[in-house]
């Protein structure tokens, strides 16, 4: 398929720069497998599930991965911004840098210097390193080796970093204190993501309790979302696109719940494309879901055979993005093009802080 097959027009006025005041107050466009559309409110979703269904959420926690610093090279210095996107070791991270042309191996970067209230002991320093041969170079990408590691690095990021808002928000406004809570799910448990699993942002503790009270099994997986999720597809033939790899894990308990539900004829609903990609990766080898841990670069486009997920809760995605390709694979390209057109006409809010969809998979 061609990249233009996944294009649609969207004005900037439909891009949500802030979340709904109430997490579970966003609108939901329910897209039936027939293409029929239904307008819902997120907090009402439990009534559209049956006892024994399984709801699977990604409990990865977003780290404050956006950093501002000063690059030093001999007597010269320059301001740089970096977004960490993949951890390589206890003290090394791959990062996207702006402007990347100001950086080369051997440069030193000091983060936090712009804050004159921070003492020297509070500084966070890193060295720009040569990219390893086994990591393909991408525009604006650098390898940073920090002077501290492990928990000390985590603490330093909490002190100096900001929430890594998506480019379509960050280009319009800077991150503020409210984003530290808003851009994090209420059930986040494991540090590692540099982009939020945004479908989960709509959930509250009380809403999760409502699902459980309705007899829905709530299970968690972990997939650390990388900033590569925002990288544009640059090839016309989408089959030639290479997905970024992300680390994830599916545990025994989740597998047992899903296996029983499928045996009993119940439905499995993934909250977000990250959870879906992870579940389908875990079932990819034999078509049977098994406990799984590792990196996945699964690329889901129309024609993909889904083995695990029957329903998907997800936000509205960018045109020509791998995420829109995934929902087109799940519910049908024509159905999703029509649904997005209707959502725009009905003034739905798009992207990370926007409204949501409840998608039914293509009837098998």
C-alpha positions as CSV (number, residue, x, y, z in Angstrom):
1,X,0.0,0.0,0.0
2,X,1.1,3.6,-0.6
3,X,1.6,6.2,2.1
4,X,-1.1,8.5,0.5
5,X,-3.7,5.8,1.2
6,X,-3.5,6.8,4.9
7,X,-3.7,10.5,4.4
8,X,-6.6,12.8,5.6
9,X,-7.0,16.5,6.1
10,X,-7.1,17.9,9.6
11,X,-7.0,21.5,10.7
12,X,-4.8,22.6,13.7
13,X,-8.0,23.7,15.5
14,X,-8.8,20.0,16.0
15,X,-5.5,19.2,17.8
16,X,-5.9,19.2,21.6
17,X,-3.1,21.1,23.4
18,X,-4.6,20.4,26.8
19,X,-6.6,17.4,28.1
20,X,-10.3,17.4,29.0
21,X,-10.7,18.8,32.5
22,X,-12.0,15.4,33.6
23,X,-9.9,12.4,32.6
24,X,-12.9,10.3,32.0
25,X,-15.1,13.1,30.5
26,X,-13.7,12.9,27.0
27,X,-15.9,11.9,24.1
28,X,-15.6,8.4,22.6
29,X,-16.5,7.5,19.0
30,X,-17.6,3.9,18.9
31,X,-16.9,2.4,15.5
32,X,-18.8,-0.8,14.9
33,X,-17.4,-3.4,12.5
34,X,-20.2,-2.5,10.1
35,X,-19.0,1.1,10.1
36,X,-21.9,2.4,12.2
37,X,-20.8,5.2,14.5
38,X,-22.0,6.0,18.0
39,X,-21.1,9.0,20.2
40,X,-20.3,8.1,23.9
41,X,-18.6,9.5,27.0
42,X,-15.6,7.7,28.3
43,X,-16.8,7.2,31.8
44,X,-19.8,5.3,30.4
45,X,-17.7,2.6,28.7
46,X,-18.1,-0.2,31.3
47,X,-21.7,-0.6,30.2
48,X,-20.5,-1.6,26.7
49,X,-18.5,-4.6,28.1
50,X,-19.7,-8.0,29.2
51,X,-18.8,-10.0,32.3
52,X,-15.7,-12.0,31.6
53,X,-14.2,-9.6,29.0
54,X,-10.6,-8.6,29.5
55,X,-9.3,-5.0,29.5
56,X,-5.5,-4.8,28.9
57,X,-3.6,-1.6,29.8
58,X,0.0,-0.6,29.5
59,X,1.4,0.3,32.9
60,X,4.7,1.9,31.7
61,X,5.5,5.2,33.3
62,X,6.7,8.3,31.4
63,X,10.0,9.7,32.6
64,X,10.8,13.4,32.3
65,X,13.0,12.8,29.2
66,X,13.0,16.3,27.7
67,X,16.2,18.1,28.7
68,X,17.7,21.6,28.1
69,X,21.4,22.0,28.4
70,X,24.6,23.8,27.3
71,X,27.1,22.0,25.0
72,X,30.8,22.7,25.7
73,X,33.6,22.3,23.2
74,X,36.9,23.9,24.1
75,X,36.1,27.6,24.6
76,X,32.8,27.4,22.6
77,X,29.3,26.7,24.0
78,X,25.8,26.4,22.6
79,X,22.3,25.7,23.9
80,X,20.8,22.4,23.0
81,X,17.6,20.5,23.7
82,X,17.4,16.7,23.8
83,X,14.7,14.1,24.1
84,X,15.8,10.8,25.4
85,X,14.1,8.0,23.6
86,X,15.8,4.6,24.3
87,X,18.0,3.4,27.2
88,X,21.1,1.5,26.1
89,X,22.7,0.8,29.5
90,X,22.5,2.1,33.1
91,X,24.1,5.4,32.0
92,X,23.6,5.6,28.2
93,X,20.6,6.8,26.3
94,X,19.9,7.4,22.6
95,X,18.3,10.8,22.2
96,X,17.0,13.2,19.5
97,X,18.9,16.5,19.7
98,X,18.0,20.0,18.5
99,X,20.0,21.4,16.8
100,X,21.9,18.2,16.2
101,X,24.4,19.9,14.0
102,X,25.8,21.5,17.1
103,X,26.9,18.2,18.5
104,X,29.7,15.8,17.7
105,X,31.4,12.9,19.6
106,X,33.5,14.2,22.5
107,X,31.3,17.2,23.2
108,X,30.2,17.7,26.8
109,X,26.7,18.8,27.7
110,X,25.6,20.2,31.1
111,X,21.9,20.0,31.9
112,X,20.5,22.3,34.5
113,X,22.9,25.2,34.1
114,X,20.2,27.5,32.9
115,X,18.7,27.3,36.4
116,X,21.0,29.5,38.5
117,X,19.4,28.2,41.7
118,X,21.0,24.8,41.2
119,X,24.3,24.2,42.8
120,X,27.2,22.5,41.0
121,X,26.4,19.2,42.9
122,X,23.0,19.3,41.2
123,X,24.3,19.4,37.7
124,X,23.7,16.6,35.2
125,X,26.6,16.1,32.8
126,X,26.9,13.9,29.7
127,X,29.3,13.1,26.9
128,X,28.3,12.8,23.3
129,X,29.6,9.4,22.1
130,X,30.2,7.8,18.7
131,X,27.2,5.8,17.6
132,X,27.8,2.1,17.7
133,X,27.9,0.2,14.4
134,X,24.9,-1.9,15.4
135,X,22.7,1.2,15.8
136,X,21.5,2.7,12.4
137,X,22.1,6.5,12.4
138,X,18.9,8.6,12.1
139,X,18.6,12.3,11.6
140,X,19.1,14.3,14.8
141,X,20.0,11.2,16.9
142,X,22.9,11.0,19.3
143,X,24.2,8.7,22.0
144,X,24.7,10.3,25.4
145,X,26.8,8.8,28.2
146,X,25.8,10.4,31.5
147,X,28.3,10.8,34.4
148,X,25.9,9.1,36.8
149,X,24.0,5.8,36.4
150,X,21.0,3.8,37.7
151,X,19.0,5.4,40.5
152,X,21.3,8.5,40.6
153,X,20.5,9.1,36.9
154,X,16.8,8.6,37.5
155,X,16.8,11.1,40.3
156,X,18.7,13.6,38.2
157,X,16.2,13.3,35.4
158,X,13.4,14.0,37.8
159,X,15.2,17.1,38.9
160,X,16.2,18.5,35.5
161,X,13.8,16.9,32.9
162,X,10.4,17.9,31.7
163,X,7.6,15.7,30.4
164,X,8.4,14.9,26.8
165,X,5.3,16.3,25.1
166,X,4.6,15.2,21.5
167,X,6.0,17.5,18.8
168,X,2.6,18.7,17.7
169,X,2.0,20.0,21.3
170,X,5.6,21.0,22.2
171,X,5.8,23.2,19.1
172,X,2.8,25.2,20.3
173,X,3.5,25.4,24.1
174,X,6.1,24.4,26.6
175,X,5.5,21.7,29.2
176,X,4.2,22.9,32.5
177,X,3.5,21.6,36.0
178,X,0.1,20.2,35.1
179,X,1.7,17.9,32.4
180,X,3.5,16.0,35.1
181,X,0.2,14.6,36.1
182,X,-1.8,14.9,32.9
183,X,0.7,13.1,30.7
184,X,0.8,10.1,33.0
185,X,-1.7,7.3,33.5
186,X,-3.1,6.8,37.0
187,X,-1.9,3.2,37.0
188,X,1.7,3.9,35.7
189,X,4.1,1.6,37.6
190,X,7.3,0.9,35.7
191,X,9.6,3.8,34.5
192,X,10.8,3.7,30.9
193,X,8.5,5.4,28.4
194,X,9.4,8.7,26.8
195,X,5.9,9.1,25.3
196,X,2.6,8.3,27.1
197,X,0.4,5.4,26.2
198,X,-2.2,8.0,25.6
199,X,-5.4,5.9,25.4
200,X,-4.8,5.2,29.1
201,X,-4.9,8.9,30.0
202,X,-8.7,8.8,30.1
203,X,-8.9,6.3,32.9
204,X,-9.4,7.1,36.6
205,X,-9.2,4.8,39.6
206,X,-12.9,5.0,40.0
207,X,-13.5,4.1,36.3
208,X,-11.2,1.0,36.6
209,X,-13.2,0.0,39.7
210,X,-16.4,0.4,37.6
211,X,-15.0,-2.0,35.0
212,X,-14.1,-4.5,37.7
213,X,-17.6,-4.2,39.3
214,X,-19.1,-5.0,35.9
215,X,-17.1,-8.3,35.9
216,X,-14.4,-7.1,33.4
217,X,-11.0,-8.5,34.2
218,X,-8.4,-5.7,34.3
219,X,-4.9,-6.8,33.3
220,X,-1.6,-5.0,32.7
221,X,1.3,-5.4,30.4
222,X,4.4,-3.2,30.1
223,X,5.7,-1.6,26.9
224,X,8.1,1.3,27.2
225,X,7.0,3.7,24.5
226,X,9.9,5.3,22.5
227,X,9.9,8.7,20.8
228,X,10.3,6.8,17.6
229,X,6.5,6.6,17.7
230,X,6.4,10.2,16.4
231,X,8.9,9.6,13.5
232,X,7.3,10.2,10.2
233,X,7.0,7.5,7.5
234,X,9.4,8.6,4.8
235,X,8.8,6.0,2.1
236,X,6.0,5.9,-0.4
237,X,5.7,2.1,-0.3
238,X,4.8,1.5,3.4
239,X,6.0,-2.1,3.2
240,X,9.5,-0.6,3.1
241,X,9.2,1.3,6.4
242,X,11.3,0.1,9.4
243,X,9.6,0.3,12.8
244,X,11.5,1.4,15.9
245,X,12.0,-1.3,18.5
246,X,10.5,-1.0,22.0
247,X,10.9,-3.2,25.0
248,X,7.9,-4.9,26.5
249,X,6.7,-7.8,28.7
250,X,3.6,-9.9,29.0
251,X,3.2,-11.8,32.3
252,X,1.8,-15.2,33.1
253,X,-1.3,-13.8,34.9
254,X,-2.3,-11.7,31.8
255,X,-1.9,-14.7,29.5
256,X,-4.0,-16.9,31.8
257,X,-6.8,-14.4,31.9
258,X,-6.8,-13.8,28.2
259,X,-6.6,-17.5,27.3
260,X,-9.6,-18.3,29.5
261,X,-11.6,-15.4,28.1
262,X,-10.9,-16.5,24.5
263,X,-11.9,-20.1,25.4
264,X,-15.1,-18.8,27.0
265,X,-16.0,-16.7,23.9
266,X,-15.3,-13.4,25.7
267,X,-13.6,-10.4,24.2
268,X,-10.2,-8.9,24.7
269,X,-10.0,-5.2,24.6
270,X,-6.6,-3.5,24.3
271,X,-6.2,0.0,25.7
272,X,-3.9,1.7,23.3
273,X,-1.9,0.6,20.3
274,X,1.1,-0.1,22.5
275,X,-0.8,-2.8,24.4
276,X,-2.1,-4.2,21.2
277,X,1.3,-4.3,19.5
278,X,2.8,-6.1,22.5
279,X,0.0,-8.7,22.8
280,X,0.2,-9.5,19.1
281,X,4.0,-9.7,19.3
282,X,3.6,-12.2,22.1
283,X,1.3,-14.4,19.9
284,X,3.2,-13.8,16.7
285,X,5.3,-17.0,16.5
286,X,2.6,-19.6,16.8
287,X,-0.6,-17.5,16.9
288,X,-1.1,-18.4,20.5
289,X,-0.5,-15.9,23.3
290,X,2.4,-16.9,25.6
291,X,4.4,-15.0,28.3
292,X,6.9,-12.9,26.5
293,X,9.7,-10.4,27.2
294,X,11.8,-8.7,24.7
295,X,12.0,-6.0,22.0
296,X,9.3,-5.7,19.4
297,X,9.4,-3.8,16.1
298,X,6.1,-5.3,14.8
299,X,4.6,-3.2,12.0
300,X,0.8,-3.6,11.7
301,X,-0.8,-2.6,8.4
302,X,-3.9,-3.7,6.5
303,X,-3.9,-7.4,5.9
304,X,-2.4,-8.2,9.3
305,X,-3.9,-11.3,11.1
306,X,-4.9,-10.4,14.7
307,X,-4.7,-13.4,17.0
308,X,-5.5,-11.8,20.4
309,X,-7.3,-8.5,20.4
310,X,-11.0,-8.1,19.5
311,X,-11.5,-4.5,20.5
312,X,-9.3,-1.4,20.8
313,X,-9.6,1.8,22.8
314,X,-7.3,4.4,21.2
315,X,-7.1,8.1,20.5
316,X,-7.2,9.7,17.1
317,X,-3.9,9.5,15.3
318,X,-1.9,11.6,12.8
319,X,-2.4,11.2,9.0
320,X,0.2,9.0,7.3
321,X,1.3,7.6,10.7
322,X,2.0,4.0,11.6
323,X,-0.7,4.3,14.3
324,X,-3.3,5.2,11.7
325,X,-2.1,2.3,9.6
326,X,-2.6,0.1,12.7
327,X,-6.3,1.2,13.3
328,X,-6.9,0.8,9.5
329,X,-5.6,-2.8,9.8
330,X,-7.8,-3.4,12.8
331,X,-11.2,-2.0,11.6
332,X,-10.6,-1.5,7.9
333,X,-9.2,1.5,6.0
334,X,-12.4,2.6,4.4
335,X,-14.2,2.4,7.8
336,X,-11.5,4.4,9.6
337,X,-11.3,7.0,6.9
338,X,-15.1,7.5,7.2
339,X,-14.9,7.5,11.0
340,X,-12.2,10.1,11.1
341,X,-14.1,12.3,8.6
342,X,-17.2,12.0,10.9
343,X,-15.1,12.8,14.0
344,X,-13.8,16.0,12.4
345,X,-17.3,17.0,11.4
346,X,-18.5,16.3,15.0
347,X,-15.7,18.4,16.5
348,X,-13.8,15.6,18.2
349,X,-10.4,16.5,19.6
350,X,-7.4,14.7,18.1
351,X,-4.0,13.2,19.2
352,X,-2.5,12.6,22.6
353,X,-4.7,14.9,24.7
354,X,-7.7,14.4,22.6
355,X,-10.8,12.2,22.5
356,X,-10.9,8.5,22.0
357,X,-12.3,5.7,19.8
358,X,-13.7,2.3,20.7
359,X,-13.0,0.1,17.7
360,X,-14.4,-3.2,16.9
361,X,-12.1,-5.5,14.9
362,X,-12.9,-6.6,11.4
363,X,-15.3,-9.6,11.6
364,X,-13.3,-12.8,11.1
